[in-house]
Amino acid sequence: MIPHEHVVFTEFDGGEGVLVDLDTKKYFQLNPTATLVWRGLVGGKTLEEIVGDMTAEYDVSPEHAAQSVQRLLRSLENFRLVRQG
Amino acid sequence: AARKPFVEPEVSFPIDVLEATT
């Protein structure tokens, strides 16, 4: 999964982030863990690498983190914020 | 190092930029 070209990302000090879709003129708020995932996508990381980042920073098992990341990716895809790489 | 409590990653529903700007 890679971010769409028409999506702009801004991160705030508290770890939260905002995505703006320049095509639809809509924006989306990301909580800190979703922001971590988005940063990974921008950096071209694999699902496994993103899960590794998640488990290193947060108290969560790799299995749980993988399920959570995949669920978020489905939401991002439904909103047309990411596409298959 | 202590790890932070985990919160499920979430993306909000879309918010119209024009409404927010107004």
Backbone of each chain as nested JSON, in Angstrom:
{
  "chains": [
    {"id": "A", "residues": [
      {"number": 1, "name": "MET", "atoms": {"N": [0.847, -1.198, 0.0], "CA": [0.0, 0.0, 0.0], "C": [0.882, 1.247, 0.0]}},
      {"number": 2, "name": "ILE", "atoms": {"N": [0.529, 2.212, -0.851], "CA": [1.268, 3.475, -0.86], "C": [0.272, 4.633, -0.854]}},
      {"number": 3, "name": "PRO", "atoms": {"N": [0.661, 5.768, -0.263], "CA": [-0.245, 6.918, -0.217], "C": [-0.552, 7.437, -1.621]}},
      {"number": 4, "name": "HIS", "atoms": {"N": [-1.79, 7.908, -1.818], "CA": [-2.155, 8.527, -3.086], "C": [-1.401, 9.851, -3.244]}},
      {"number": 5, "name": "GLU", "atoms": {"N": [-1.131, 10.222, -4.499], "CA": [-0.373, 11.445, -4.772], "C": [-1.158, 12.698, -4.387]}},
      {"number": 6, "name": "HIS", "atoms": {"N": [-2.482, 12.599, -4.373], "CA": [-3.299, 13.78, -4.105], "C": [-3.611, 13.954, -2.614]}},
      {"number": 7, "name": "VAL", "atoms": {"N": [-2.868, 13.245, -1.767], "CA": [-3.099, 13.334, -0.32], "C": [-1.898, 14.005, 0.346]}},
      {"number": 8, "name": "VAL", "atoms": {"N": [-2.18, 15.04, 1.14], "CA": [-1.13, 15.785, 1.847], "C": [-1.219, 15.462, 3.33]}},
      {"number": 9, "name": "PHE", "atoms": {"N": [-0.065, 15.234, 3.945], "CA": [-0.01, 14.814, 5.352], "C": [0.668, 15.877, 6.205]}},
      {"number": 10, "name": "THR", "atoms": {"N": [0.085, 16.155, 7.361], "CA": [0.702, 17.057, 8.336], "C": [0.653, 16.394, 9.698]}},
      {"number": 11, "name": "GLU", "atoms": {"N": [1.783, 16.431, 10.405], "CA": [1.838, 15.822, 11.741], "C": [1.966, 16.907, 12.804]}},
      {"number": 12, "name": "PHE", "atoms": {"N": [1.265, 16.72, 13.921], "CA": [1.303, 17.688, 15.014], "C": [2.2, 17.182, 16.137]}},
      {"number": 13, "name": "ASP", "atoms": {"N": [2.511, 18.077, 17.08], "CA": [3.432, 17.75, 18.163], "C": [2.959, 16.57, 19.006]}},
      {"number": 14, "name": "GLY", "atoms": {"N": [1.666, 16.458, 19.227], "CA": [1.164, 15.39, 20.087], "C": [1.179, 14.022, 19.45]}},
      {"number": 15, "name": "GLY", "atoms": {"N": [1.636, 13.941, 18.187], "CA": [1.675, 12.649, 17.511], "C": [0.487, 12.415, 16.609]}},
      {"number": 16, "name": "GLU", "atoms": {"N": [-0.521, 13.295, 16.7], "CA": [-1.672, 13.134, 15.815], "C": [-1.345, 13.721, 14.449]}},
      {"number": 17, "name": "GLY", "atoms": {"N": [-2.144, 13.364, 13.459], "CA": [-1.882, 13.845, 12.112], "C": [-3.164, 14.156, 11.37]}},
      {"number": 18, "name": "VAL", "atoms": {"N": [-3.006, 14.847, 10.257], "CA": [-4.146, 15.19, 9.406], "C": [-3.784, 14.886, 7.958]}},
      {"number": 19, "name": "LEU", "atoms": {"N": [-4.714, 14.258, 7.259], "CA": [-4.565, 14.011, 5.825], "C": [-5.56, 14.897, 5.09]}},
      {"number": 20, "name": "VAL", "atoms": {"N": [-5.102, 15.579, 4.054], "CA": [-6.005, 16.383, 3.23], "C": [-6.011, 15.793, 1.828]}},
      {"number": 21, "name": "ASP", "atoms": {"N": [-7.212, 15.438, 1.364], "CA": [-7.373, 14.926, 0.003], "C": [-7.647, 16.116, -0.908]}},
      {"number": 22, "name": "LEU", "atoms": {"N": [-6.674, 16.456, -1.738], "CA": [-6.79, 17.65, -2.585], "C": [-7.819, 17.459, -3.698]}},
      {"number": 23, "name": "ASP", "atoms": {"N": [-8.18, 16.214, -3.992], "CA": [-9.187, 15.965, -5.028], "C": [-10.596, 16.215, -4.497]}},
      {"number": 24, "name": "THR", "atoms": {"N": [-10.871, 15.691, -3.317], "CA": [-12.234, 15.779, -2.776], "C": [-12.408, 16.96, -1.835]}},
      {"number": 25, "name": "LYS", "atoms": {"N": [-11.295, 17.647, -1.497], "CA": [-11.324, 18.78, -0.554], "C": [-11.862, 18.343, 0.811]}},
      {"number": 26, "name": "LYS", "atoms": {"N": [-11.474, 17.147, 1.206], "CA": [-11.865, 16.661, 2.53], "C": [-10.606, 16.335, 3.328]}},
      {"number": 27, "name": "TYR", "atoms": {"N": [-10.715, 16.441, 4.657], "CA": [-9.565, 16.061, 5.47], "C": [-9.959, 15.008, 6.49]}},
      {"number": 28, "name": "PHE", "atoms": {"N": [-8.941, 14.297, 6.964], "CA": [-9.128, 13.151, 7.857], "C": [-8.151, 13.283, 9.016]}},
      {"number": 29, "name": "GLN", "atoms": {"N": [-8.621, 12.972, 10.208], "CA": [-7.746, 13.036, 11.374], "C": [-7.204, 11.642, 11.693]}},
      {"number": 30, "name": "LEU", "atoms": {"N": [-5.923, 11.592, 12.049], "CA": [-5.279, 10.33, 12.434], "C": [-4.861, 10.423, 13.894]}},
      {"number": 31, "name": "ASN", "atoms": {"N": [-5.127, 9.371, 14.674], "CA": [-4.606, 9.356, 16.044], "C": [-3.123, 8.94, 15.997]}},
      {"number": 32, "name": "PRO", "atoms": {"N": [-2.404, 9.0, 17.116], "CA": [-0.949, 8.76, 17.077], "C": [-0.542, 7.414, 16.479]}},
      {"number": 33, "name": "THR", "atoms": {"N": [-1.278, 6.345, 16.764], "CA": [-0.877, 5.047, 16.206], "C": [-1.147, 4.999, 14.693]}},
      {"number": 34, "name": "ALA", "atoms": {"N": [-2.22, 5.64, 14.255], "CA": [-2.491, 5.699, 12.816], "C": [-1.444, 6.57, 12.115]}},
      {"number": 35, "name": "THR", "atoms": {"N": [-0.99, 7.606, 12.81], "CA": [0.062, 8.467, 12.253], "C": [1.357, 7.674, 12.077]}},
      {"number": 36, "name": "LEU", "atoms": {"N": [1.655, 6.801, 13.038], "CA": [2.848, 5.947, 12.923], "C": [2.749, 5.075, 11.667]}},
      {"number": 37, "name": "VAL", "atoms": {"N": [1.557, 4.538, 11.416], "CA": [1.353, 3.695, 10.229], "C": [1.542, 4.53, 8.961]}},
      {"number": 38, "name": "TRP", "atoms": {"N": [0.956, 5.728, 8.946], "CA": [1.064, 6.572, 7.746], "C": [2.523, 6.935, 7.463]}},
      {"number": 39, "name": "ARG", "atoms": {"N": [3.27, 7.246, 8.528], "CA": [4.696, 7.562, 8.358], "C": [5.426, 6.375, 7.723]}},
      {"number": 40, "name": "GLY", "atoms": {"N": [5.052, 5.172, 8.141], "CA": [5.663, 3.98, 7.563], "C": [5.339, 3.841, 6.086]}},
      {"number": 41, "name": "LEU", "atoms": {"N": [4.081, 4.116, 5.731], "CA": [3.67, 4.024, 4.323], "C": [4.433, 5.038, 3.475]}},
      {"number": 42, "name": "VAL", "atoms": {"N": [4.574, 6.252, 4.002], "CA": [5.313, 7.296, 3.272], "C": [6.767, 6.866, 3.08]}},
      {"number": 43, "name": "GLY", "atoms": {"N": [7.308, 6.189, 4.082], "CA": [8.694, 5.737, 4.01], "C": [8.876, 4.464, 3.208]}},
      {"number": 44, "name": "GLY", "atoms": {"N": [7.784, 3.943, 2.641], "CA": [7.884, 2.746, 1.813], "C": [8.12, 1.473, 2.602]}},
      {"number": 45, "name": "LYS", "atoms": {"N": [7.739, 1.473, 3.876], "CA": [7.968, 0.289, 4.711], "C": [6.951, -0.806, 4.407]}},
      {"number": 46, "name": "THR", "atoms": {"N": [7.355, -2.04, 4.683], "CA": [6.448, -3.176, 4.525], "C": [5.539, -3.26, 5.75]}},
      {"number": 47, "name": "LEU", "atoms": {"N": [4.506, -4.092, 5.633], "CA": [3.591, -4.296, 6.762], "C": [4.367, -4.787, 7.985]}},
      {"number": 48, "name": "GLU", "atoms": {"N": [5.294, -5.713, 7.756], "CA": [6.063, -6.274, 8.869], "C": [6.907, -5.197, 9.554]}},
      {"number": 49, "name": "GLU", "atoms": {"N": [7.478, -4.307, 8.755], "CA": [8.311, -3.244, 9.335], "C": [7.455, -2.268, 10.146]}},
      {"number": 50, "name": "ILE", "atoms": {"N": [6.271, -1.968, 9.636], "CA": [5.377, -1.058, 10.357], "C": [4.93, -1.7, 11.67]}},
      {"number": 51, "name": "VAL", "atoms": {"N": [4.623, -2.995, 11.609], "CA": [4.239, -3.717, 12.831], "C": [5.404, -3.7, 13.827]}},
      {"number": 52, "name": "GLY", "atoms": {"N": [6.617, -3.838, 13.324], "CA": [7.802, -3.781, 14.186], "C": [7.93, -2.433, 14.877]}},
      {"number": 53, "name": "ASP", "atoms": {"N": [7.686, -1.366, 14.129], "CA": [7.722, -0.018, 14.72], "C": [6.653, 0.112, 15.807]}},
      {"number": 54, "name": "MET", "atoms": {"N": [5.485, -0.465, 15.511], "CA": [4.351, -0.365, 16.435], "C": [4.653, -1.087, 17.75]}},
      {"number": 55, "name": "THR", "atoms": {"N": [5.187, -2.3, 17.65], "CA": [5.451, -3.08, 18.862], "C": [6.638, -2.518, 19.647]}},
      {"number": 56, "name": "ALA", "atoms": {"N": [7.545, -1.827, 18.952], "CA": [8.69, -1.228, 19.644], "C": [8.25, -0.033, 20.481]}},
      {"number": 57, "name": "GLU", "atoms": {"N": [7.26, 0.687, 19.991], "CA": [6.85, 1.922, 20.671], "C": [5.661, 1.719, 21.606]}},
      {"number": 58, "name": "TYR", "atoms": {"N": [4.797, 0.74, 21.263], "CA": [3.564, 0.553, 22.042], "C": [3.503, -0.846, 22.647]}},
      {"number": 59, "name": "ASP", "atoms": {"N": [2.795, -0.954, 23.748], "CA": [2.656, -2.217, 24.462], "C": [1.584, -3.069, 23.779]}},
      {"number": 60, "name": "VAL", "atoms": {"N": [1.992, -3.764, 22.731], "CA": [1.05, -4.565, 21.948], "C": [1.807, -5.74, 21.331]}},
      {"number": 61, "name": "SER", "atoms": {"N": [1.115, -6.863, 21.171], "CA": [1.758, -8.036, 20.573], "C": [1.84, -7.86, 19.056]}},
      {"number": 62, "name": "PRO", "atoms": {"N": [2.783, -8.527, 18.41], "CA": [2.892, -8.425, 16.946], "C": [1.609, -8.859, 16.235]}},
      {"number": 63, "name": "GLU", "atoms": {"N": [0.946, -9.897, 16.764], "CA": [-0.281, -10.391, 16.122], "C": [-1.391, -9.339, 16.182]}},
      {"number": 64, "name": "HIS", "atoms": {"N": [-1.555, -8.763, 17.37], "CA": [-2.581, -7.731, 17.556], "C": [-2.265, -6.514, 16.681]}},
      {"number": 65, "name": "ALA", "atoms": {"N": [-1.0, -6.1, 16.687], "CA": [-0.599, -4.928, 15.903], "C": [-0.848, -5.167, 14.413]}},
      {"number": 66, "name": "ALA", "atoms": {"N": [-0.538, -6.372, 13.932], "CA": [-0.719, -6.677, 12.508], "C": [-2.192, -6.583, 12.121]}},
      {"number": 67, "name": "GLN", "atoms": {"N": [-3.069, -7.12, 12.97], "CA": [-4.51, -7.048, 12.686], "C": [-4.986, -5.596, 12.669]}},
      {"number": 68, "name": "SER", "atoms": {"N": [-4.499, -4.812, 13.631], "CA": [-4.918, -3.408, 13.728], "C": [-4.443, -2.609, 12.518]}},
      {"number": 69, "name": "VAL", "atoms": {"N": [-3.21, -2.864, 12.096], "CA": [-2.663, -2.135, 10.943], "C": [-3.444, -2.501, 9.681]}},
      {"number": 70, "name": "GLN", "atoms": {"N": [-3.755, -3.777, 9.515], "CA": [-4.5, -4.199, 8.322], "C": [-5.904, -3.597, 8.3]}},
      {"number": 71, "name": "ARG", "atoms": {"N": [-6.523, -3.5, 9.479], "CA": [-7.859, -2.9, 9.557], "C": [-7.789, -1.415, 9.167]}},
      {"number": 72, "name": "LEU", "atoms": {"N": [-6.758, -0.73, 9.652], "CA": [-6.591, 0.688, 9.3], "C": [-6.35, 0.841, 7.797]}},
      {"number": 73, "name": "LEU", "atoms": {"N": [-5.537, -0.031, 7.224], "CA": [-5.239, 0.058, 5.787], "C": [-6.509, -0.112, 4.95]}},
      {"number": 74, "name": "ARG", "atoms": {"N": [-7.405, -0.985, 5.409], "CA": [-8.676, -1.159, 4.685], "C": [-9.487, 0.141, 4.73]}},
      {"number": 75, "name": "SER", "atoms": {"N": [-9.505, 0.797, 5.889], "CA": [-10.229, 2.069, 6.007], "C": [-9.604, 3.121, 5.092]}},
      {"number": 76, "name": "LEU", "atoms": {"N": [-8.283, 3.203, 5.101], "CA": [-7.591, 4.193, 4.265], "C": [-7.857, 3.928, 2.786]}},
      {"number": 77, "name": "GLU", "atoms": {"N": [-7.943, 2.648, 2.434], "CA": [-8.208, 2.293, 1.036], "C": [-9.65, 2.649, 0.662]}},
      {"number": 78, "name": "ASN", "atoms": {"N": [-10.574, 2.42, 1.589], "CA": [-11.975, 2.766, 1.327], "C": [-12.152, 4.267, 1.116]}},
      {"number": 79, "name": "PHE", "atoms": {"N": [-11.352, 5.054, 1.831], "CA": [-11.416, 6.515, 1.681], "C": [-10.567, 6.995, 0.498]}},
      {"number": 80, "name": "ARG", "atoms": {"N": [-9.96, 6.069, -0.233], "CA": [-9.117, 6.378, -1.392], "C": [-7.918, 7.259, -1.006]}},
      {"number": 81, "name": "LEU", "atoms": {"N": [-7.346, 6.951, 0.143], "CA": [-6.166, 7.686, 0.601], "C": [-4.887, 6.914, 0.28]}},
      {"number": 82, "name": "VAL", "atoms": {"N": [-5.024, 5.607, 0.079], "CA": [-3.884, 4.77, -0.309], "C": [-4.312, 3.885, -1.473]}},
      {"number": 83, "name": "ARG", "atoms": {"N": [-3.312, 3.345, -2.154], "CA": [-3.598, 2.414, -3.247], "C": [-2.561, 1.295, -3.211]}},
      {"number": 84, "name": "GLN", "atoms": {"N": [-2.859, 0.24, -3.929], "CA": [-1.919, -0.878, -3.993], "C": [-0.632, -0.421, -4.673]}},
      {"number": 85, "name": "GLY", "atoms": {"N": [0.516, -0.764, -4.07], "CA": [1.796, -0.328, -4.623], "C": [2.255, -1.191, -5.778]}}
    ]},
    {"id": "B", "residues": [
      {"number": 1, "name": "ALA", "atoms": {"N": [13.115, 0.106, 27.922], "CA": [12.338, 1.342, 28.033], "C": [10.854, 0.992, 28.052]}},
      {"number": 2, "name": "ALA", "atoms": {"N": [10.105, 1.674, 28.9], "CA": [8.668, 1.399, 29.008], "C": [7.978, 1.769, 27.704]}},
      {"number": 3, "name": "ARG", "atoms": {"N": [7.076, 0.884, 27.251], "CA": [6.338, 1.168, 26.019], "C": [5.031, 1.871, 26.36]}},
      {"number": 4, "name": "LYS", "atoms": {"N": [4.552, 2.659, 25.423], "CA": [3.317, 3.414, 25.645], "C": [2.118, 2.473, 25.587]}},
      {"number": 5, "name": "PRO", "atoms": {"N": [1.035, 2.82, 26.293], "CA": [-0.196, 2.024, 26.183], "C": [-0.704, 2.063, 24.743]}},
      {"number": 6, "name": "PHE", "atoms": {"N": [-1.156, 0.913, 24.263], "CA": [-1.59, 0.823, 22.862], "C": [-3.01, 1.343, 22.694]}},
      {"number": 7, "name": "VAL", "atoms": {"N": [-3.205, 2.133, 21.659], "CA": [-4.54, 2.61, 21.269], "C": [-4.747, 2.192, 19.819]}},
      {"number": 8, "name": "GLU", "atoms": {"N": [-5.914, 1.641, 19.516], "CA": [-6.179, 1.181, 18.15], "C": [-5.998, 2.328, 17.152]}},
      {"number": 9, "name": "PRO", "atoms": {"N": [-5.254, 2.088, 16.063], "CA": [-5.091, 3.146, 15.054], "C": [-6.418, 3.443, 14.362]}},
      {"number": 10, "name": "GLU", "atoms": {"N": [-6.746, 4.724, 14.271], "CA": [-8.033, 5.109, 13.688], "C": [-7.892, 6.322, 12.788]}},
      {"number": 11, "name": "VAL", "atoms": {"N": [-8.664, 6.304, 11.709], "CA": [-8.785, 7.473, 10.839], "C": [-10.225, 7.959, 10.963]}},
      {"number": 12, "name": "SER", "atoms": {"N": [-10.384, 9.282, 11.09], "CA": [-11.727, 9.841, 11.273], "C": [-12.515, 9.764, 9.972]}},
      {"number": 13, "name": "PHE", "atoms": {"N": [-13.814, 9.997, 10.07], "CA": [-14.61, 10.134, 8.859], "C": [-14.214, 11.441, 8.176]}},
      {"number": 14, "name": "PRO", "atoms": {"N": [-14.42, 11.529, 6.859], "CA": [-13.99, 12.738, 6.143], "C": [-14.716, 13.994, 6.612]}},
      {"number": 15, "name": "ILE", "atoms": {"N": [-13.966, 15.088, 6.692], "CA": [-14.511, 16.39, 7.083], "C": [-14.284, 17.333, 5.913]}},
      {"number": 16, "name": "ASP", "atoms": {"N": [-15.306, 18.078, 5.534], "CA": [-15.2, 18.969, 4.379], "C": [-14.319, 20.167, 4.711]}},
      {"number": 17, "name": "VAL", "atoms": {"N": [-13.259, 20.367, 3.935], "CA": [-12.32, 21.466, 4.184], "C": [-13.018, 22.814, 4.077]}},
      {"number": 18, "name": "LEU", "atoms": {"N": [-13.916, 22.967, 3.107], "CA": [-14.577, 24.258, 2.894], "C": [-15.433, 24.64, 4.089]}},
      {"number": 19, "name": "GLU", "atoms": {"N": [-16.127, 23.673, 4.675], "CA": [-16.94, 23.961, 5.856], "C": [-16.054, 24.408, 7.005]}},
      {"number": 20, "name": "ALA", "atoms": {"N": [-14.931, 23.722, 7.191], "CA": [-14.021, 24.076, 8.281], "C": [-13.439, 25.458, 8.051]}},
      {"number": 21, "name": "THR", "atoms": {"N": [-13.082, 25.78, 6.808], "CA": [-12.509, 27.089, 6.491], "C": [-13.518, 28.192, 6.781]}},
      {"number": 22, "name": "THR", "atoms": {"N": [-14.762, 27.987, 6.372], "CA": [-15.812, 28.971, 6.613], "C": [-15.984, 29.203, 8.105]}}
    ]}
  ]
}
